């Protein structure tokens, strides 16, 4: 029996209502079955709250704790946790119960870090709060209570104020997702040994750089554009089809604000969505692939201040987390140049395509783990290589939940009128000015005045021109009171300038110094530049932040320094534009010194920035009448280093530009044989020239560095070979071998021997080519260089096929296997030569066709258009011989219709000529094979010329002109 809680009458245990007064009675819920679960607990507690409570009225304490409790609950629940209890100002959250996720430990640590960010925002909104929180996180098996809870509480008590202290089980589960710092072991009651602990620093690559572009007011007049972006994200997630959205608009029109609003949508989503962000820098045509490098560095947790060893370890761990061991070395090799770890790439179309394939796979692997958003900001400043990569990214990926968002000024469309055009799942959003109604509404919100005087409003609306940044900057200007004049500036730049002019001289000077560093800058660099006390620097930056000129980021990419961002690029431009040339020259020189002071073993990553600042120092110094002679050698070296960086990234044309500027900036570099070597090497790839530069390098280095001199001589011969002067070219190939004679095995010697073997084989000197290829194979094996081993095996296989050696197919198969294992573009040459050998030497047309189709698929994955055309031509030949004439004609005519000349078109003409002959079209057949012979003579390659002669002879004989067939010219 039990009692009614209302009248006290005794009632049956099963009764739902009291029989005396009719009061509804609660029925005890059935007890939930207890389960053992692996949970992660988050303990958060305010620092110094007891002392504060003793000083304050209870209502004031409640007023402080209410928003604190609300934010903590919000952060815990939005990451998938539940609030277990509130104990005064302490909060306990649980992840993994009652609902478990596979990444509960990661969610818990992310929630803890988000709580710290939320506390910072509360303090920023009301500095009098002065809130600090200690947080402890622990993972273990529990039935919601017990040791896992107690350990979490101990960690919280030991955590430094403002920090998140994590136990070993939690750290072990999240080490690849969260960046950690070391912490002292924690002595805990009831534990025989101190507990190992780590300080959680930040989610690895949750963001790139420059994401928090908040507006002062609500989003106005851009709801439709935001809906388009949100819809693209929904489509990418629902359909597993990558989407590309490009925001285009003039400065201040709202591109960054829309990106921020999208981030808010992502941040509030219950599913963890990866967000990666990179920006292009306004240095000429941009620092090559800088935005991409920022994203990779953020993903790996690499700081600008990290040394090479630390950066290498972080990159290796990040790649290992994304891809299996079979892909790790390949991907890491192509990511290294992006993070300043150098590379030894052999630039060219194939190398670039291979790098692009590795980078695409990196993003694909990231999106395979969960939905991902990539942000590429300021693409109007991007280099052409980055534009090529981003423009093709979503087109070349499938089956992953990926959204790519680009922001750019209209200049991008001037450079790339067809940007995104004709591509599946691509959308360009041109941001038009706000309507007058929306502009007026925004101004009213920002000025906190519902009605403005009619004349003032009309002037403001006319001058704002629908640009929301104008409205924001004007509102800031008015908020600064009498320090600005009463006249309304005519342009957005005028508003910015008026606000800058209202600053004190010290604040304006610091803002101008900051502008030299760029849109993003760091306190240690600024301290070196401004030459002021760190405390004074901090005070002035705080003042500039309060006045909304700059914003402090919560995380920095330079260890030990705070990172700041200008609220808009126009503010940075306005401050920089006010600096006299003399001041700019000195400031750029000092920035260059700061860059030089960063770890030297990753200097290549910063070479283009260093070169930019030194070039600016020279330009403005000369304009101001300074003697800049002392800067010239250092600038020339920086430009050369910048060229080396982009060379390693597979951009020889960009590298050539840097090398030429290096030579131009310092006349003494004319005597530098290594710069001459770089110039010649780049000229060969870009323009088919460079003989003069390579001759100078070879002559100057013959005694002091014969290995490099030999490579220069080899390349010099290649320049001449490409002009069709094969006999003269071999004089240089022989000179290269003479320079190498007697030298120990080295990468340079391997290149020379392997390449000369290839040219000998191409020239029909098969025995000599075979013997030299044997030497190259031995060298490659000794050096452990599998790339060049694949190349040398290929050459030996081709030479053997012409010598009638059946072992040729084994060599080519081994070369192909190595190339595929390395995911190297060298596999393409092996595919082509293996298919040809199977067809011509072994007579195995069925397998030759299969190899050709595999090679075509590989070339298409790399996006190598010219190589794809090779395979089309070879497949036209093999399908013709196998009797599939319709496909043969389709492939041949598709190639012949391409207006860009290609070596393989002669083969396609021969195939079409044979089919025409068989179909009785004798005139067309004769025309095809005669044109094929004419073009083959121009190519001057026996591999093209000999078949063309035989085709022409056969067609002439078949059409009844036996005399002409027997008198066809020989080479």
Buried (B, 14 or more C-beta within 10 A) or exposed (E): EEEBEEEEEEBEEEEEEBEEEEEEBEEEEEEEEEEEBBBBBBBBBBBEBEEBBEEEEEEEBEEBBEBBBEBBBBBBBBBBBBBBEEEEBBBBBBBBBEEEBEBBBBBBBBBBBBBBBBBBEBBEEEEEBEBBBBBBBBBBEBEBEEEBBBBBBBBBBBBEEBBBBBBBBBBEBBBBBBBBEEBEEBEBEEEEEEBBBBBBBBBBBBBBBBBEBEBBBEBBBBEEBBEBBBEBBEBBBEEBBBBBBBBBBBBBBBBBBBBBBBBEBBEEEEEBBBBBBBBBBBBBBBBBBBBBBBBBBBBBBBBBBBEBEBBBEBBBBBBBBBBEEEBBBBBBBBBBBBBBBBBEBBBEBBBBBBBBBBBBBBBBBBBBBBBBBBBBBBBBBBBBBBBBBBBBBBBBBEEBBBBBBBBBBEEBBEBBEEBBEEBEBBBBBEBEBBEBEBBBBBBBBBBEEEEBEEEEBEBBBEBBBBBBBBBBBBBBBBBBEEEBEEEBBEEBBBBBBBBBEBBEEBBBBBBBBBBBBBBBBBBBBBBBBBEBEEEEBBEBBEBBBEBBBBBBBBBBBBEEBBBBBBBBBBBBBBBBBBBEBBBBBBBBBBBBEBBBEBBEBBBBBBBBBBBBBBBBBBBBBEEBEBEBEEBBEBBBBBBBBBBBBBBBBBBBBBBBBBBBBBBEBBEEBEEBBBBBBBBBBBBBBBEEBBBBBBBBBBBBBBEEBBBBBBBBBBBBBBBBBEEEBBEEBBBBBEBBBEBBEEEEBBBBBBBBBBBBBBBBBBBBBBEBBBBBBBBBBBBBEEBEBBBBBBBBBBBBBBBBBBEEBEEBBEBBBBBBBBBBBBBBBBBBBBBBBBBBBBBBBBEBBEBBBBBBBBBBEBBBBBBBBBBBBBBBBBBBBBBBBBEBBEBBBBBBEEBBEBEEEBBBBBBBBBBBBBBBBEEEBBEBBBBBBBBBBEBBBEBBBEBBBBBBBEBBBBBBBBBEBEEBBEEBEEE
